[in-house]
Amino acid sequence: MDRLTAIVSGIAGNIVEYTIEPVGGQMSYLVHHKSNLQNLESQVDNLGAARERVQHTVIEVKRKGKTVDIDVEKWLTRVDQITGEANKFLKDESQAKTQCLHGLCPTLIRRYQLSKKSRKLVQVVLQLHANTEFPRFSYNAPHKRCGAYPQKRIKDFNCEENRGGTKKS
């Protein structure tokens, strides 16, 4: 009897592990549809605030005559791209019909797709937000040469030859 119980519990454990847990993970997209979209919206707002802080620092650095590091510029460009993509997604989501038959039944496939994409976007937004600390924000710009002439334009000048015309003999 103990062997039979052990076998049945082992089989039941495998069934739960390989069928119910994966299905439960996929079902969470449907159950948490609204909270996933709200989370995306709040994270995009947080990223926008972080972008503004970095942009203010960039303006301050440029006023001091320094050059902004390329990593900062790439980060700002990437933030603009992701923020635009997320805002477009949220706008499209609000306009999309997530219900059929005038609200009598939800379109589960559409909700699943929106929820899954919003979770992916949240991960990207969180990663960008975590990368706001830069090892080097700016560096001193190279000094400009004021009034210097290139070596090719300077001709050899012999002082002895030029003085010869002004000497009294």
Z-matrix of the N, CA and C atoms (Angstrom, degrees):
N
C 1 1.435
C 2 1.530 1 111.24
N 3 1.337 2 115.91 1 -38.67
C 4 1.454 3 119.75 2 179.07
C 5 1.529 4 111.20 3 -65.85
N 6 1.322 5 116.42 4 -35.54
C 7 1.468 6 119.99 5 178.28
C 8 1.520 7 110.22 6 -65.66
N 9 1.291 8 116.66 7 -42.83
C 10 1.463 9 121.32 8 -179.90
C 11 1.528 10 110.64 9 -62.68
N 12 1.297 11 117.20 10 -41.62
C 13 1.465 12 121.88 11 178.26
C 14 1.530 13 110.23 12 -64.48
N 15 1.307 14 116.93 13 -41.75
C 16 1.465 15 121.07 14 179.34
C 17 1.522 16 110.89 15 -64.94
N 18 1.316 17 117.84 16 -41.31
C 19 1.469 18 121.95 17 179.62
C 20 1.522 19 110.50 18 -65.85
N 21 1.331 20 116.88 19 -46.90
C 22 1.469 21 121.07 20 -179.10
C 23 1.525 22 110.41 21 -63.94
N 24 1.324 23 117.33 22 -42.61
C 25 1.465 24 119.21 23 179.92
C 26 1.529 25 110.86 24 -67.25
N 27 1.319 26 118.14 25 -34.33
C 28 1.469 27 121.20 26 176.34
C 29 1.514 28 111.75 27 -65.94
N 30 1.327 29 116.34 28 -43.02
C 31 1.468 30 120.78 29 178.35
C 32 1.521 31 110.29 30 -66.59
N 33 1.318 32 116.29 31 -44.17
C 34 1.469 33 120.05 32 179.85
C 35 1.530 34 110.46 33 -62.99
N 36 1.322 35 116.73 34 -38.25
C 37 1.468 36 120.25 35 177.70
C 38 1.515 37 111.71 36 -62.77
N 39 1.330 38 116.85 37 -41.83
C 40 1.466 39 120.63 38 178.19
C 41 1.524 40 111.41 39 -66.67
N 42 1.324 41 117.00 40 -38.91
C 43 1.473 42 120.28 41 178.58
C 44 1.523 43 109.94 42 -62.40
N 45 1.313 44 116.50 43 -45.58
C 46 1.466 45 120.34 44 178.87
C 47 1.521 46 110.30 45 -62.88
N 48 1.328 47 116.73 46 -43.62
C 49 1.463 48 121.00 47 -176.62
C 50 1.524 49 112.34 48 -64.55
N 51 1.326 50 117.25 49 -41.55
C 52 1.461 51 120.46 50 -172.94
C 53 1.523 52 114.71 51 -95.92
N 54 1.306 53 119.55 52 -11.04
C 55 1.470 54 119.38 53 -179.31
C 56 1.517 55 112.94 54 -122.17
N 57 1.292 56 117.68 55 -52.36
C 58 1.461 57 119.88 56 -172.23
C 59 1.523 58 111.68 57 -73.86
N 60 1.329 59 119.10 58 -42.63
C 61 1.462 60 121.02 59 -179.39
C 62 1.529 61 112.62 60 -62.78
N 63 1.342 62 120.20 61 -47.17
C 64 1.470 63 118.83 62 177.16
C 65 1.529 64 112.96 63 -63.56
N 66 1.317 65 116.79 64 -39.32
C 67 1.464 66 119.89 65 178.80
C 68 1.523 67 109.70 66 -66.05
N 69 1.320 68 116.55 67 -39.02
C 70 1.465 69 120.16 68 177.66
C 71 1.520 70 111.76 69 -62.47
N 72 1.325 71 116.83 70 -38.65
C 73 1.464 72 120.44 71 177.10
C 74 1.516 73 112.15 72 -63.56
N 75 1.325 74 116.01 73 -40.07
C 76 1.464 75 119.99 74 178.78
C 77 1.528 76 110.85 75 -72.20
N 78 1.317 77 116.78 76 -34.96
C 79 1.467 78 120.54 77 179.51
C 80 1.526 79 111.50 78 -67.43
N 81 1.334 80 116.30 79 -26.24
C 82 1.465 81 118.59 80 -179.98
C 83 1.528 82 111.35 81 -63.28
N 84 1.336 83 117.60 82 -26.87
C 85 1.465 84 120.00 83 175.32
C 86 1.528 85 110.11 84 -62.07
N 87 1.314 86 117.00 85 -38.74
C 88 1.463 87 120.86 86 179.98
C 89 1.524 88 111.78 87 -75.26
N 90 1.316 89 116.12 88 -41.84
C 91 1.459 90 120.39 89 -176.51
C 92 1.528 91 110.99 90 -68.12
N 93 1.328 92 117.10 91 -39.63
C 94 1.466 93 121.78 92 -175.63
C 95 1.527 94 112.28 93 -102.70
N 96 1.309 95 117.61 94 30.40
C 97 1.462 96 122.96 95 -177.10
C 98 1.531 97 111.90 96 -55.58
N 99 1.313 98 117.40 97 -54.73
C 100 1.471 99 120.75 98 -176.64
C 101 1.523 100 112.03 99 -67.50
N 102 1.315 101 116.84 100 -41.04
C 103 1.466 102 118.90 101 -178.59
C 104 1.529 103 111.21 102 -67.50
N 105 1.329 104 118.05 103 -33.18
C 106 1.469 105 120.43 104 176.17
C 107 1.522 106 110.81 105 -64.42
N 108 1.316 107 117.23 106 -42.19
C 109 1.463 108 120.69 107 179.39
C 110 1.528 109 111.33 108 -68.71
N 111 1.330 110 117.11 109 -39.48
C 112 1.465 111 120.23 110 177.62
C 113 1.528 112 110.83 111 -66.31
N 114 1.315 113 116.19 112 -37.97
C 115 1.459 114 120.78 113 177.53
C 116 1.524 115 110.65 114 -63.05
N 117 1.327 116 116.76 115 -42.74
C 118 1.466 117 120.44 116 177.74
C 119 1.523 118 110.31 117 -60.78
N 120 1.305 119 116.58 118 -44.63
C 121 1.466 120 120.23 119 -178.69
C 122 1.529 121 111.34 120 -62.33
N 123 1.324 122 117.27 121 -43.99
C 124 1.467 123 119.65 122 -179.59
C 125 1.531 124 111.46 123 -68.89
N 126 1.333 125 117.91 124 -37.27
C 127 1.463 126 120.28 125 179.11
C 128 1.529 127 111.64 126 -68.56
N 129 1.327 128 116.78 127 -35.60
C 130 1.470 129 120.15 128 176.36
C 131 1.525 130 109.73 129 -65.84
N 132 1.330 131 117.53 130 -38.78
C 133 1.464 132 120.61 131 176.10
C 134 1.527 133 111.03 132 -62.86
N 135 1.329 134 116.81 133 -43.03
C 136 1.469 135 120.65 134 177.97
C 137 1.526 136 111.33 135 -62.64
N 138 1.326 137 116.44 136 -40.89
C 139 1.462 138 120.26 137 178.68
C 140 1.526 139 110.54 138 -66.07
N 141 1.316 140 117.05 139 -37.48
C 142 1.465 141 120.68 140 176.82
C 143 1.519 142 111.63 141 -61.98
N 144 1.330 143 116.85 142 -40.18
C 145 1.464 144 120.66 143 177.55
C 146 1.527 145 110.52 144 -65.82
N 147 1.322 146 117.06 145 -40.77
C 148 1.469 147 120.70 146 177.61
C 149 1.521 148 110.40 147 -64.22
N 150 1.325 149 117.11 148 -38.80
C 151 1.462 150 121.36 149 178.36
C 152 1.525 151 110.38 150 -62.90
N 153 1.331 152 116.82 151 -41.15
C 154 1.467 153 120.40 152 178.79
C 155 1.528 154 110.94 153 -63.00
N 156 1.333 155 116.98 154 -41.40
C 157 1.467 156 119.60 155 178.57
C 158 1.524 157 110.85 156 -62.18
N 159 1.325 158 116.69 157 -44.24
C 160 1.466 159 120.31 158 179.25
C 161 1.524 160 109.97 159 -65.56
N 162 1.323 161 117.70 160 -40.10
C 163 1.464 162 121.36 161 -179.78
C 164 1.529 163 110.73 162 -63.46
N 165 1.336 164 118.07 163 -39.21
C 166 1.468 165 120.66 164 177.18
C 167 1.529 166 110.58 165 -63.54
N 168 1.310 167 116.74 166 -39.18
C 169 1.462 168 120.28 167 177.81
C 170 1.526 169 110.55 168 -66.51
N 171 1.324 170 117.39 169 -38.05
C 172 1.469 171 121.49 170 177.74
C 173 1.527 172 109.90 171 -61.64
N 174 1.309 173 117.19 172 -44.84
C 175 1.471 174 120.92 173 179.61
C 176 1.527 175 110.24 174 -62.26
N 177 1.320 176 116.61 175 -42.65
C 178 1.458 177 121.04 176 179.04
C 179 1.529 178 111.39 177 -63.26
N 180 1.320 179 116.73 178 -41.65
C 181 1.466 180 121.61 179 179.78
C 182 1.523 181 110.30 180 -64.54
N 183 1.312 182 117.39 181 -42.19
C 184 1.469 183 120.47 182 -179.66
C 185 1.521 184 111.42 183 -66.75
N 186 1.334 185 117.58 184 -34.23
C 187 1.467 186 120.50 185 176.96
C 188 1.521 187 111.36 186 -62.85
N 189 1.319 188 116.10 187 -32.33
C 190 1.465 189 120.81 188 -179.93
C 191 1.523 190 112.17 189 -79.58
N 192 1.324 191 117.38 190 -3.14
C 193 1.457 192 120.99 191 177.87
C 194 1.514 193 114.06 192 85.87
N 195 1.308 194 116.55 193 14.66
C 196 1.460 195 119.79 194 178.91
C 197 1.521 196 109.57 195 -95.56
N 198 1.316 197 115.60 196 166.30
C 199 1.459 198 122.29 197 179.67
C 200 1.526 199 108.60 198 -105.06
N 201 1.326 200 115.67 199 134.53
C 202 1.462 201 121.45 200 -179.73
C 203 1.524 202 109.02 201 -76.04
N 204 1.325 203 116.39 202 137.19
C 205 1.461 204 121.90 203 -179.37
C 206 1.528 205 110.45 204 -64.68
N 207 1.317 206 116.82 205 147.88
C 208 1.464 207 122.76 206 -176.76
C 209 1.529 208 111.42 207 -63.65
N 210 1.340 209 118.13 208 -31.70
C 211 1.468 210 120.63 209 178.46
C 212 1.524 211 111.39 210 -62.90
N 213 1.316 212 116.70 211 -37.63
C 214 1.468 213 120.92 212 179.01
C 215 1.524 214 109.92 213 -67.12
N 216 1.329 215 116.57 214 -43.51
C 217 1.464 216 119.85 215 179.66
C 218 1.528 217 111.33 216 -64.59
N 219 1.335 218 116.95 217 -40.22
C 220 1.469 219 120.20 218 177.42
C 221 1.526 220 110.71 219 -64.17
N 222 1.330 221 116.41 220 -40.35
C 223 1.464 222 120.37 221 179.55
C 224 1.527 223 110.14 222 -62.64
N 225 1.326 224 116.75 223 -44.86
C 226 1.466 225 119.98 224 179.31
C 227 1.526 226 111.29 225 -61.80
N 228 1.327 227 117.06 226 -40.89
C 229 1.463 228 120.95 227 178.22
C 230 1.519 229 110.74 228 -64.16
N 231 1.318 230 116.73 229 -44.48
C 232 1.475 231 120.89 230 179.83
C 233 1.533 232 111.12 231 -64.69
N 234 1.320 233 116.70 232 -39.36
C 235 1.469 234 120.45 233 177.84
C 236 1.522 235 110.26 234 -63.17
N 237 1.324 236 116.78 235 -42.25
C 238 1.470 237 119.66 236 178.03
C 239 1.521 238 111.04 237 -61.52
N 240 1.335 239 117.06 238 -41.46
C 241 1.468 240 120.69 239 179.52
C 242 1.525 241 111.41 240 -64.11
N 243 1.315 242 116.91 241 -49.34
C 244 1.468 243 121.13 242 -176.74
C 245 1.524 244 110.66 243 -68.06
N 246 1.319 245 117.51 244 -40.03
C 247 1.461 246 120.11 245 178.49
C 248 1.521 247 110.61 246 -63.54
N 249 1.331 248 116.35 247 -42.18
C 250 1.464 249 119.64 248 176.83
C 251 1.515 250 111.91 249 -62.62
N 252 1.331 251 116.15 250 -42.99
C 253 1.467 252 120.33 251 179.15
C 254 1.528 253 111.08 252 -63.80
N 255 1.334 254 116.67 253 -43.43
C 256 1.467 255 120.39 254 -179.03
C 257 1.525 256 111.27 255 -67.63
N 258 1.328 257 117.07 256 -41.61
C 259 1.465 258 119.56 257 178.43
C 260 1.520 259 111.43 258 -64.76
N 261 1.324 260 116.94 259 -39.05
C 262 1.465 261 120.58 260 176.75
C 263 1.522 262 109.95 261 -64.30
N 264 1.329 263 116.53 262 -41.99
C 265 1.463 264 121.28 263 178.50
C 266 1.528 265 110.58 264 -61.61
N 267 1.339 266 116.83 265 -45.79
C 268 1.464 267 120.17 266 -179.39
C 269 1.524 268 111.57 267 -65.89
N 270 1.328 269 116.33 268 -36.84
C 271 1.468 270 119.83 269 177.96
C 272 1.529 271 110.07 270 -66.84
N 273 1.334 272 116.35 271 -45.25
C 274 1.466 273 120.44 272 179.14
C 275 1.526 274 110.96 273 -64.44
N 276 1.327 275 116.22 274 -36.99
C 277 1.466 276 120.48 275 -179.82
C 278 1.516 277 110.90 276 -64.50
N 279 1.328 278 115.80 277 -40.68
C 280 1.462 279 118.09 278 -178.48
C 281 1.522 280 111.35 279 -70.30
N 282 1.329 281 117.37 280 -27.09
C 283 1.458 282 120.64 281 179.21
C 284 1.523 283 112.15 282 -87.18
N 285 1.336 284 116.42 283 -20.16
C 286 1.465 285 119.60 284 -177.65
C 287 1.521 286 110.03 285 -73.26
N 288 1.291 287 114.65 286 146.06
C 289 1.460 288 119.23 287 177.56
C 290 1.521 289 107.87 288 -85.47
N 291 1.320 290 115.43 289 114.85
C 292 1.461 291 119.33 290 179.01
C 293 1.522 292 110.81 291 -99.62
N 294 1.307 293 116.43 292 9.47
C 295 1.462 294 119.91 293 177.80
C 296 1.518 295 109.24 294 -134.48
N 297 1.321 296 115.24 295 151.26
C 298 1.452 297 120.25 296 178.44
C 299 1.525 298 109.77 297 -115.86
N 300 1.271 299 117.03 298 166.71
C 301 1.464 300 123.16 299 179.16
C 302 1.527 301 111.83 300 53.35
N 303 1.314 302 115.77 301 47.21
C 304 1.464 303 122.75 302 177.09
C 305 1.524 304 112.63 303 57.34
N 306 1.311 305 117.30 304 38.48
C 307 1.452 306 121.66 305 175.10
C 308 1.509 307 115.64 306 91.52
N 309 1.316 308 118.34 307 4.62
C 310 1.462 309 119.61 308 -177.87
C 311 1.522 310 112.65 309 -76.69
N 312 1.326 311 117.16 310 -32.68
C 313 1.466 312 119.11 311 177.70
C 314 1.531 313 108.84 312 -140.13
N 315 1.321 314 116.90 313 140.44
C 316 1.464 315 119.30 314 -179.70
C 317 1.527 316 110.83 315 -78.17
N 318 1.329 317 115.54 316 149.69
C 319 1.462 318 119.16 317 172.91
C 320 1.527 319 106.84 318 -86.79
N 321 1.296 320 115.51 319 102.08
C 322 1.456 321 121.57 320 -172.89
C 323 1.518 322 112.40 321 -67.43
N 324 1.322 323 116.82 322 -35.93
C 325 1.468 324 119.69 323 -179.26
C 326 1.522 325 109.98 324 -64.04
N 327 1.315 326 117.30 325 -45.19
C 328 1.466 327 121.35 326 -179.68
C 329 1.533 328 110.58 327 -64.14
N 330 1.323 329 116.91 328 -43.00
C 331 1.459 330 120.42 329 178.22
C 332 1.529 331 110.81 330 -62.07
N 333 1.312 332 116.45 331 -42.33
C 334 1.464 333 121.53 332 179.25
C 335 1.528 334 109.76 333 -60.20
N 336 1.332 335 116.95 334 -47.55
C 337 1.465 336 121.14 335 -178.29
C 338 1.523 337 111.19 336 -63.08
N 339 1.330 338 116.83 337 -45.26
C 340 1.462 339 120.49 338 -179.56
C 341 1.529 340 111.30 339 -64.02
N 342 1.300 341 116.02 340 -43.25
C 343 1.457 342 120.52 341 -178.55
C 344 1.526 343 111.32 342 -65.54
N 345 1.320 344 116.53 343 -41.87
C 346 1.466 345 120.85 344 -179.71
C 347 1.527 346 110.61 345 -65.59
N 348 1.323 347 117.01 346 -43.89
C 349 1.462 348 120.03 347 179.76
C 350 1.527 349 110.90 348 -66.69
N 351 1.331 350 116.88 349 -37.57
C 352 1.462 351 118.91 350 179.49
C 353 1.527 352 110.98 351 -65.18
N 354 1.326 353 117.87 352 -37.17
C 355 1.471 354 120.10 353 176.82
C 356 1.523 355 111.18 354 -64.69
N 357 1.334 356 116.95 355 -39.79
C 358 1.467 357 120.02 356 178.27
C 359 1.525 358 110.76 357 -64.55
N 360 1.329 359 116.80 358 -42.90
C 361 1.459 360 120.19 359 179.02
C 362 1.526 361 111.03 360 -65.00
N 363 1.322 362 117.49 361 -37.18
C 364 1.465 363 120.59 362 177.91
C 365 1.523 364 110.02 363 -60.93
N 366 1.322 365 117.62 364 -40.45
C 367 1.466 366 120.74 365 179.35
C 368 1.529 367 111.08 366 -62.54
N 369 1.327 368 116.83 367 -42.15
C 370 1.469 369 120.78 368 179.07
C 371 1.526 370 110.17 369 -66.06
N 372 1.328 371 116.56 370 -43.27
C 373 1.466 372 121.20 371 -179.98
C 374 1.527 373 110.23 372 -63.08
N 375 1.317 374 117.49 373 -43.65
C 376 1.468 375 120.67 374 179.04
C 377 1.525 376 111.62 375 -63.46
N 378 1.324 377 116.75 376 -37.80
C 379 1.464 378 120.39 377 178.32
C 380 1.531 379 110.27 378 -65.24
N 381 1.319 380 117.25 379 -43.30
C 382 1.463 381 120.00 380 177.89
C 383 1.529 382 110.88 381 -64.57
N 384 1.317 383 116.45 382 -40.83
C 385 1.462 384 120.42 383 -179.54
C 386 1.525 385 110.87 384 -64.53
N 387 1.316 386 116.88 385 -34.21
C 388 1.468 387 120.70 386 178.98
C 389 1.525 388 111.81 387 -71.05
N 390 1.321 389 117.99 388 -21.67
C 391 1.466 390 122.20 389 -176.90
C 392 1.521 391 113.14 390 -94.44
N 393 1.334 392 118.38 391 26.92
C 394 1.460 393 119.67 392 -179.53
C 395 1.521 394 112.92 393 -79.83
N 396 1.314 395 117.63 394 -12.99
C 397 1.464 396 120.90 395 177.46
C 398 1.524 397 108.54 396 -89.96
N 399 1.322 398 115.75 397 116.98
C 400 1.461 399 120.87 398 -177.48
C 401 1.528 400 109.00 399 -105.78
N 402 1.342 401 117.61 400 139.18
C 403 1.465 402 119.36 401 179.23
C 404 1.529 403 111.85 402 -63.84
N 405 1.311 404 115.99 403 -36.12
C 406 1.466 405 120.78 404 178.07
C 407 1.517 406 107.13 405 -140.85
N 408 1.324 407 116.69 406 120.50
C 409 1.458 408 120.96 407 -175.38
C 410 1.525 409 111.72 408 -87.96
N 411 1.335 410 116.17 409 -36.40
C 412 1.466 411 119.65 410 -177.70
C 413 1.521 412 109.13 411 -151.99
N 414 1.309 413 114.50 412 172.28
C 415 1.459 414 120.69 413 175.66
C 416 1.520 415 107.83 414 -146.14
N 417 1.324 416 115.55 415 160.76
C 418 1.460 417 119.91 416 -179.07
C 419 1.514 418 109.79 417 -69.12
N 420 1.308 419 115.50 418 135.01
C 421 1.459 420 120.57 419 178.13
C 422 1.523 421 108.84 420 -71.36
N 423 1.330 422 117.51 421 148.03
C 424 1.464 423 118.95 422 177.44
C 425 1.530 424 109.98 423 -63.22
N 426 1.344 425 115.11 424 143.32
C 427 1.462 426 119.59 425 -179.16
C 428 1.521 427 110.47 426 -69.86
N 429 1.318 428 114.92 427 141.39
C 430 1.461 429 119.81 428 177.33
C 431 1.518 430 108.29 429 -87.50
N 432 1.325 431 116.22 430 143.23
C 433 1.461 432 120.87 431 176.81
C 434 1.518 433 108.03 432 -83.91
N 435 1.288 434 115.23 433 118.40
C 436 1.460 435 119.54 434 -179.88
C 437 1.524 436 108.82 435 -96.97
N 438 1.298 437 117.80 436 120.00
C 439 1.453 438 122.64 437 175.24
C 440 1.513 439 114.90 438 71.74
N 441 1.259 440 119.46 439 8.16
C 442 1.460 441 121.29 440 179.68
C 443 1.518 442 109.41 441 -84.15
N 444 1.313 443 115.02 442 142.26
C 445 1.458 444 120.25 443 179.42
C 446 1.512 445 108.91 444 -105.53
N 447 1.279 446 117.03 445 145.91
C 448 1.463 447 118.86 446 175.13
C 449 1.521 448 110.20 447 -65.33
N 450 1.310 449 116.79 448 151.48
C 451 1.457 450 122.51 449 -176.67
C 452 1.522 451 112.64 450 -61.63
N 453 1.303 452 119.34 451 -28.20
C 454 1.457 453 121.50 452 -176.88
C 455 1.523 454 111.75 453 -68.46
N 456 1.309 455 118.30 454 -26.50
C 457 1.465 456 120.86 455 -177.27
C 458 1.529 457 112.62 456 -83.83
N 459 1.289 458 117.21 457 -18.70
C 460 1.459 459 119.90 458 -178.35
C 461 1.524 460 108.40 459 -83.50
N 462 1.327 461 115.99 460 124.61
C 463 1.457 462 121.49 461 179.28
C 464 1.523 463 108.75 462 -95.21
N 465 1.309 464 114.34 463 154.47
C 466 1.462 465 118.47 464 176.72
C 467 1.520 466 108.54 465 -64.28
N 468 1.294 467 115.24 466 135.16
C 469 1.451 468 120.96 467 -177.82
C 470 1.521 469 107.61 468 -123.08
N 471 1.321 470 116.19 469 120.48
C 472 1.452 471 121.26 470 -179.44
C 473 1.517 472 107.77 471 -104.92
N 474 1.306 473 115.66 472 114.44
C 475 1.454 474 120.75 473 -176.31
C 476 1.533 475 111.77 474 -67.26
N 477 1.336 476 118.06 475 -35.78
C 478 1.457 477 121.96 476 -176.98
C 479 1.522 478 110.97 477 -63.46
N 480 1.323 479 116.84 478 -41.06
C 481 1.460 480 119.83 479 -177.97
C 482 1.522 481 111.00 480 -67.55
N 483 1.280 482 117.29 481 -39.40
C 484 1.459 483 120.41 482 -177.96
C 485 1.519 484 111.65 483 -73.32
N 486 1.318 485 118.57 484 -29.51
C 487 1.451 486 120.20 485 179.77
C 488 1.518 487 111.82 486 -77.01
N 489 1.288 488 116.30 487 -20.93
C 490 1.457 489 119.90 488 -176.16
C 491 1.517 490 112.92 489 -58.73
N 492 1.303 491 118.29 490 -34.05
C 493 1.454 492 120.98 491 180.00
C 494 1.507 493 113.03 492 -74.92
N 495 1.305 494 118.07 493 -17.68
C 496 1.453 495 120.37 494 -176.43
C 497 1.521 496 112.29 495 -103.11
N 498 1.358 497 118.90 496 -4.30
C 499 1.456 498 121.68 497 -179.11
C 500 1.523 499 109.62 498 -76.42
N 501 1.328 500 114.82 499 147.65
C 502 1.457 501 119.81 500 174.88
C 503 1.516 502 107.95 501 -93.98
N 504 1.289 503 116.78 502 132.55
C 505 1.438 504 118.81 503 -179.40
C 506 1.487 505 113.00 504 -99.92
